[in-house]
């Protein structure tokens, strides 16, 4: 009879009894890789996986191209302004849509800045083609993925998106509101979208949040404004 070591027992490792081991792996394995690659801080972008580049005759705003432009400008800024071991990496969920766009822009400057925090989903996510292969991660647990977003983030930019984007946005807002995360630049890109979707002043008006909580985020409507807000706050913070 051939005996199997516990750490090689795949039946056990994939069982309910080993859930805590799997959770720990989603902390320790990324930690080891990030340390090895010298990653210490990042600008995190959230946004829909469903958005694609617009055609020339489209009437909708081209969120994809604007995300790509912002990613490129932020990558160029950090490469020009910071030594190699202090650069800001560009972190997304690693998938298509806005995530791919942001990394497309970053890759035009330095692909090694791109980090993808992917999640296993039945019908969606896959790693986009602009990822740094050494820093592409695949998570099973949403909460561990969000832990790494928050752990690395020094700034956020949030493009239009659905439930997943809103979940990530409010995770960041809540943690900053209650002091579990330091306050950092958080930019909502696309005023017409966010004004239609969110009425956060109503929460303050009803006493459900503090008026000061509205200062946790900033609405911007152009790549210039987003770039200026993020880089100014990171340079002076």
KEKE-3310 file (N, C-alpha, C; in steps of 0.2 Angstrom, whole numbers, plus 5000, padded with zeros to 4 digits):
npx = (5004:5003:5007:5000:5006:4999:4999:4999:4987:4975:4961:4958:4962:4954:4942:4928:4933:4946:4945:4950:4963:4964:4960:4970:4981:4977:4981:4994:5001:5000:5006:5019:5023:5021:5030:5042:5042:5043:5032:5023:5014:4999:4989:4972:4960:4943:4928:4916:4916:4910:4910:4916:4927:4921:4913:4917:4905:4898:4886:4887:4897:4915:4920:4930:4941:4945:4948:4959:4968:4969:4976:4988:4993:4995:5004:5015:5018:5022:5033:5041:5042:5046:5058:5062:5059:5049:5038:5021:5010:4998:4983:4969:4954:4958:4952:4941:4935:4934:4944:4954:4956:4962:4974:4979:4983:4993:5002:5007:5017:5024:5023:5026:5020:5007:4995:4984:4970:4961:4946:4937:4924:4909:4904:4911:4925:4942:4959:4966:4975:4985:4992:5005:5013:5019:5012:4999:4984:4973:4958:4948:4940:4930:4931:4945:4951:4946:4952:4966:4965:4962:4973:4984:4981:4983:4976:4961:4951:4936:4926:4911:4900:4893:4885:4896:4906:4900:4900:4914:4917:4909:4914:4927:4924:4917:4927:4936:4928:4926:4938:4946:4954:4966:4962:4962:4964:4949:4941:4927:4923:4916:4903:4889:4885:4887:4880:4867:4866:4869:4864:4871:4871:4859:4859:4867:4859:4848:4854:4861:4874:4889:4891:4904:4908:4905:4916:4925:4925:4927:4920:4924:4926:4934:4949:4960:4956:4954:4967:4974:4969:4972:4986:4990:4986:4992:5005:5006:5001)
npy = (4994:5011:5025:5041:5058:5070:5083:5081:5075:5076:5074:5076:5090:5096:5095:5099:5099:5105:5118:5129:5128:5130:5143:5149:5147:5155:5167:5166:5161:5172:5182:5178:5178:5191:5198:5193:5198:5212:5220:5233:5243:5250:5256:5254:5248:5247:5240:5236:5220:5218:5229:5235:5241:5255:5257:5267:5274:5274:5279:5279:5282:5279:5270:5260:5264:5276:5271:5263:5274:5281:5271:5270:5283:5283:5273:5278:5289:5284:5277:5287:5295:5287:5277:5260:5250:5257:5259:5262:5248:5242:5237:5226:5216:5207:5202:5203:5218:5233:5230:5224:5234:5244:5238:5236:5249:5251:5241:5246:5254:5247:5231:5224:5230:5227:5219:5205:5201:5188:5179:5163:5160:5153:5157:5168:5177:5178:5177:5193:5197:5206:5205:5204:5189:5183:5189:5186:5181:5168:5167:5158:5162:5176:5185:5184:5188:5202:5206:5207:5217:5228:5227:5230:5243:5260:5270:5271:5269:5270:5263:5263:5250:5234:5223:5217:5227:5237:5231:5230:5243:5248:5240:5246:5259:5257:5252:5262:5272:5267:5266:5255:5254:5265:5282:5285:5291:5290:5288:5291:5287:5295:5305:5306:5293:5289:5299:5295:5283:5283:5291:5297:5309:5309:5299:5306:5317:5311:5307:5295:5293:5302:5319:5321:5309:5309:5315:5305:5301:5305:5313:5312:5317:5315:5309:5317:5324:5313:5308:5319:5320:5308:5307:5319:5318:5306:5310:5320:5315)
npz = (5000:4995:5004:5007:5009:5020:5014:5001:4998:4988:4989:5002:5003:4995:5002:5013:5026:5024:5022:5029:5026:5013:5012:5019:5010:5000:5005:5009:4997:4987:4994:4995:4982:4978:4987:4982:4969:4972:4975:4982:4983:4975:4962:4961:4950:4946:4937:4924:4917:4906:4897:4881:4868:4859:4843:4828:4825:4836:4848:4862:4876:4876:4887:4888:4881:4887:4900:4896:4892:4904:4912:4904:4906:4920:4922:4915:4922:4935:4932:4928:4939:4950:4959:4954:4964:4971:4963:4958:4956:4944:4947:4944:4943:4934:4923:4908:4898:4907:4915:4907:4898:4906:4909:4897:4893:4903:4899:4888:4892:4903:4905:4916:4927:4928:4937:4940:4949:4949:4948:4951:4941:4934:4921:4916:4920:4914:4912:4906:4891:4894:4905:4918:4918:4929:4939:4939:4947:4953:4962:4973:4984:4986:4997:5000:4989:4989:5000:4996:4986:4995:5003:4995:4989:4986:4980:4972:4957:4950:4937:4927:4931:4936:4948:4954:4953:4961:4973:4976:4977:4988:4998:4999:5003:5015:5023:5024:5029:5042:5048:5046:5035:5029:5024:5007:4990:4980:4966:4956:4940:4927:4927:4923:4924:4937:4944:4940:4946:4959:4975:4985:4994:4999:5009:5019:5021:5027:5039:5039:5036:5039:5034:5031:5027:5013:5008:5005:4992:4975:4961:4944:4927:4916:4909:4911:4923:4932:4932:4937:4950:4956:4955:4961:4974:4978:4978:4987:4999)
capx = (5000:5007:5004:5000:5006:4993:4999:4998:4981:4970:4954:4957:4964:4948:4936:4926:4938:4952:4943:4954:4970:4964:4960:4977:4984:4975:4984:5002:5004:5000:5010:5026:5024:5021:5036:5047:5042:5044:5026:5022:5008:4996:4982:4967:4954:4937:4924:4913:4919:4906:4912:4921:4928:4915:4915:4918:4899:4894:4884:4889:4904:4919:4923:4936:4947:4946:4952:4966:4972:4971:4981:4994:4996:4997:5010:5021:5019:5025:5039:5045:5043:5048:5062:5059:5056:5043:5033:5014:5007:4991:4979:4962:4952:4962:4947:4940:4931:4938:4950:4958:4958:4967:4980:4981:4986:4999:5007:5011:5023:5028:5018:5027:5017:5000:4993:4977:4967:4956:4941:4934:4917:4907:4903:4914:4932:4948:4965:4967:4981:4990:4994:5011:5012:5021:5008:4992:4982:4966:4955:4941:4936:4929:4934:4952:4952:4945:4958:4972:4964:4963:4980:4989:4979:4985:4971:4956:4947:4930:4923:4905:4900:4887:4885:4903:4910:4897:4902:4921:4917:4907:4919:4933:4921:4916:4933:4939:4924:4926:4945:4949:4959:4968:4959:4966:4960:4944:4939:4922:4924:4909:4898:4883:4883:4887:4874:4861:4865:4870:4862:4874:4869:4852:4861:4869:4853:4844:4858:4863:4881:4891:4892:4911:4909:4905:4923:4929:4925:4927:4917:4927:4922:4938:4955:4964:4954:4956:4975:4977:4966:4975:4993:4992:4985:4998:5012:5006:4998)
capy = (5000:5017:5030:5048:5063:5075:5089:5078:5072:5081:5073:5080:5097:5099:5094:5104:5100:5108:5125:5134:5127:5133:5150:5151:5147:5161:5173:5165:5161:5178:5186:5176:5180:5199:5200:5191:5203:5218:5224:5235:5248:5249:5259:5248:5250:5242:5242:5231:5215:5218:5234:5234:5247:5257:5258:5274:5277:5272:5285:5278:5284:5274:5269:5256:5268:5280:5267:5262:5280:5282:5266:5271:5289:5282:5269:5282:5294:5281:5275:5293:5298:5283:5271:5254:5247:5261:5261:5259:5243:5243:5231:5225:5209:5203:5200:5208:5224:5239:5228:5223:5241:5248:5234:5237:5255:5250:5237:5251:5257:5242:5226:5221:5234:5224:5213:5203:5197:5185:5175:5158:5160:5148:5159:5174:5179:5174:5182:5196:5196:5211:5203:5201:5182:5182:5192:5184:5177:5166:5166:5155:5165:5183:5189:5184:5193:5209:5207:5209:5223:5233:5227:5234:5249:5267:5274:5268:5272:5265:5265:5260:5242:5231:5221:5216:5234:5241:5227:5232:5250:5249:5237:5251:5265:5255:5251:5269:5275:5265:5267:5249:5256:5272:5285:5286:5294:5286:5292:5288:5290:5296:5308:5304:5286:5288:5303:5292:5277:5284:5297:5297:5314:5307:5296:5311:5321:5307:5305:5288:5293:5308:5323:5321:5303:5311:5317:5299:5299:5311:5312:5315:5316:5315:5306:5322:5325:5307:5307:5324:5319:5303:5308:5324:5315:5301:5314:5325:5311)
capz = (5000:4995:5009:5005:5014:5020:5010:4994:4998:4985:4991:5008:5002:4992:5006:5018:5032:5023:5019:5032:5023:5006:5013:5021:5004:4996:5008:5009:4990:4984:4998:4993:4975:4978:4990:4977:4964:4975:4975:4989:4983:4969:4960:4959:4945:4946:4932:4921:4913:4899:4892:4875:4864:4855:4836:4826:4824:4842:4852:4869:4878:4876:4893:4887:4878:4892:4905:4893:4892:4911:4914:4901:4909:4927:4921:4913:4928:4940:4929:4927:4945:4956:4958:4952:4969:4974:4958:4959:4951:4941:4950:4943:4944:4929:4917:4902:4899:4910:4918:4901:4896:4911:4908:4890:4894:4907:4895:4883:4896:4906:4907:4923:4932:4928:4942:4940:4954:4946:4952:4947:4940:4929:4914:4915:4920:4912:4913:4900:4888:4895:4912:4919:4919:4936:4944:4938:4952:4953:4968:4974:4989:4985:5002:5000:4983:4991:5005:4992:4983:5000:5006:4990:4986:4988:4977:4968:4951:4948:4931:4927:4932:4939:4955:4957:4954:4967:4979:4978:4979:4995:5003:5000:5006:5022:5027:5025:5034:5049:5050:5045:5030:5028:5018:5001:4984:4978:4961:4952:4934:4923:4932:4921:4926:4945:4946:4939:4950:4967:4978:4992:4998:5003:5015:5023:5023:5032:5045:5039:5035:5041:5029:5030:5023:5006:5005:5004:4985:4971:4954:4939:4921:4911:4910:4914:4930:4936:4933:4941:4957:4959:4956:4966:4981:4980:4978:4993:5004)
cpx = (5004:5003:5005:5001:5000:4993:4999:4991:4976:4963:4953:4958:4958:4941:4934:4930:4944:4951:4948:4961:4970:4963:4967:4981:4983:4978:4992:5005:5005:5006:5018:5028:5025:5028:5042:5048:5043:5038:5024:5016:5006:4990:4978:4961:4949:4932:4921:4917:4916:4907:4917:4922:4922:4918:4914:4911:4895:4892:4885:4896:4908:4923:4930:4942:4949:4950:4959:4970:4974:4977:4988:4997:4999:5004:5016:5023:5023:5032:5044:5047:5046:5053:5059:5056:5050:5038:5026:5012:5000:4987:4972:4960:4954:4958:4947:4937:4936:4944:4956:4960:4963:4974:4983:4985:4993:5004:5010:5017:5027:5023:5020:5024:5010:5000:4986:4975:4961:4952:4938:4927:4915:4906:4907:4922:4937:4953:4965:4974:4987:4993:5002:5011:5014:5017:5000:4989:4975:4964:4949:4937:4936:4932:4941:4954:4952:4950:4964:4971:4965:4970:4985:4987:4981:4980:4967:4953:4942:4926:4916:4905:4894:4888:4892:4907:4907:4900:4909:4921:4915:4911:4925:4930:4920:4922:4936:4935:4925:4933:4949:4954:4960:4964:4964:4961:4956:4940:4933:4922:4918:4904:4891:4880:4882:4881:4868:4860:4865:4867:4864:4872:4863:4854:4863:4863:4848:4848:4861:4871:4883:4892:4899:4912:4909:4911:4927:4929:4925:4924:4921:4924:4927:4945:4960:4962:4955:4963:4977:4975:4971:4983:4995:4991:4990:5004:5012:5004:5004)
cpy = (5006:5022:5037:5053:5068:5080:5087:5075:5076:5080:5077:5088:5100:5098:5100:5105:5104:5115:5130:5134:5131:5141:5153:5152:5153:5168:5172:5165:5167:5182:5184:5178:5188:5201:5198:5196:5210:5223:5226:5240:5248:5254:5254:5251:5245:5245:5236:5227:5215:5224:5233:5241:5249:5258:5265:5277:5276:5279:5285:5280:5278:5273:5265:5260:5273:5277:5265:5268:5282:5277:5268:5277:5287:5278:5273:5287:5290:5278:5281:5296:5294:5278:5265:5250:5251:5262:5258:5254:5245:5237:5231:5218:5205:5201:5204:5214:5230:5236:5227:5230:5244:5244:5235:5244:5254:5246:5241:5254:5252:5237:5223:5225:5231:5218:5212:5199:5193:5181:5169:5159:5156:5151:5165:5174:5174:5180:5186:5196:5201:5210:5202:5194:5180:5184:5192:5179:5174:5164:5162:5159:5173:5187:5189:5189:5200:5211:5210:5215:5229:5233:5231:5241:5255:5272:5269:5272:5267:5268:5262:5253:5240:5229:5221:5222:5237:5237:5229:5239:5251:5246:5242:5257:5263:5255:5257:5272:5274:5264:5260:5249:5263:5275:5286:5289:5288:5290:5288:5291:5289:5298:5306:5298:5286:5293:5299:5286:5278:5291:5297:5303:5313:5303:5301:5315:5317:5305:5298:5287:5300:5312:5322:5314:5304:5313:5311:5298:5306:5309:5315:5313:5316:5312:5311:5323:5319:5307:5313:5323:5314:5304:5314:5322:5310:5305:5318:5321:5309)
cpz = (5000:5000:5006:5010:5014:5015:5003:4993:4995:4987:4998:5007:4998:4996:5010:5024:5031:5021:5022:5028:5016:5007:5015:5015:5000:4999:5007:5002:4987:4988:4996:4986:4975:4981:4985:4971:4966:4974:4982:4989:4976:4968:4958:4955:4945:4940:4929:4917:4906:4895:4887:4872:4859:4847:4834:4826:4830:4845:4859:4870:4878:4882:4893:4886:4883:4898:4903:4894:4899:4913:4911:4905:4916:4927:4920:4919:4933:4938:4929:4934:4951:4954:4957:4958:4973:4969:4960:4954:4949:4943:4947:4944:4939:4923:4911:4903:4902:4912:4913:4899:4900:4910:4901:4890:4898:4903:4890:4886:4899:4909:4914:4928:4933:4933:4941:4945:4952:4951:4948:4947:4934:4922:4912:4915:4917:4912:4906:4897:4890:4902:4912:4922:4927:4941:4942:4943:4951:4959:4968:4978:4987:4991:5002:4994:4985:4996:5001:4989:4989:5003:5001:4989:4990:4985:4973:4962:4950:4942:4932:4927:4935:4946:4958:4958:4960:4974:4981:4980:4986:5000:5004:5004:5013:5026:5029:5030:5041:5052:5050:5040:5030:5023:5012:4995:4981:4973:4957:4945:4930:4927:4930:4924:4934:4947:4945:4944:4957:4969:4985:4996:5002:5009:5021:5026:5028:5038:5045:5038:5037:5034:5027:5026:5015:5003:5004:4996:4981:4964:4949:4932:4915:4913:4913:4921:4934:4937:4938:4949:4960:4960:4961:4973:4983:4981:4985:4999:5009)
residu = (UNK:UNK:UNK:UNK:UNK:UNK:UNK:UNK:UNK:UNK:UNK:UNK:UNK:UNK:UNK:UNK:UNK:UNK:UNK:UNK:UNK:UNK:UNK:UNK:UNK:UNK:UNK:UNK:UNK:UNK:UNK:UNK:UNK:UNK:UNK:UNK:UNK:UNK:UNK:UNK:UNK:UNK:UNK:UNK:UNK:UNK:UNK:UNK:UNK:UNK:UNK:UNK:UNK:UNK:UNK:UNK:UNK:UNK:UNK:UNK:UNK:UNK:UNK:UNK:UNK:UNK:UNK:UNK:UNK:UNK:UNK:UNK:UNK:UNK:UNK:UNK:UNK:UNK:UNK:UNK:UNK:UNK:UNK:UNK:UNK:UNK:UNK:UNK:UNK:UNK:UNK:UNK:UNK:UNK:UNK:UNK:UNK:UNK:UNK:UNK:UNK:UNK:UNK:UNK:UNK:UNK:UNK:UNK:UNK:UNK:UNK:UNK:UNK:UNK:UNK:UNK:UNK:UNK:UNK:UNK:UNK:UNK:UNK:UNK:UNK:UNK:UNK:UNK:UNK:UNK:UNK:UNK:UNK:UNK:UNK:UNK:UNK:UNK:UNK:UNK:UNK:UNK:UNK:UNK:UNK:UNK:UNK:UNK:UNK:UNK:UNK:UNK:UNK:UNK:UNK:UNK:UNK:UNK:UNK:UNK:UNK:UNK:UNK:UNK:UNK:UNK:UNK:UNK:UNK:UNK:UNK:UNK:UNK:UNK:UNK:UNK:UNK:UNK:UNK:UNK:UNK:UNK:UNK:UNK:UNK:UNK:UNK:UNK:UNK:UNK:UNK:UNK:UNK:UNK:UNK:UNK:UNK:UNK:UNK:UNK:UNK:UNK:UNK:UNK:UNK:UNK:UNK:UNK:UNK:UNK:UNK:UNK:UNK:UNK:UNK:UNK:UNK:UNK:UNK:UNK:UNK:UNK:UNK:UNK:UNK:UNK:UNK:UNK:UNK:UNK:UNK:UNK:UNK:UNK:UNK:UNK:UNK)
# end
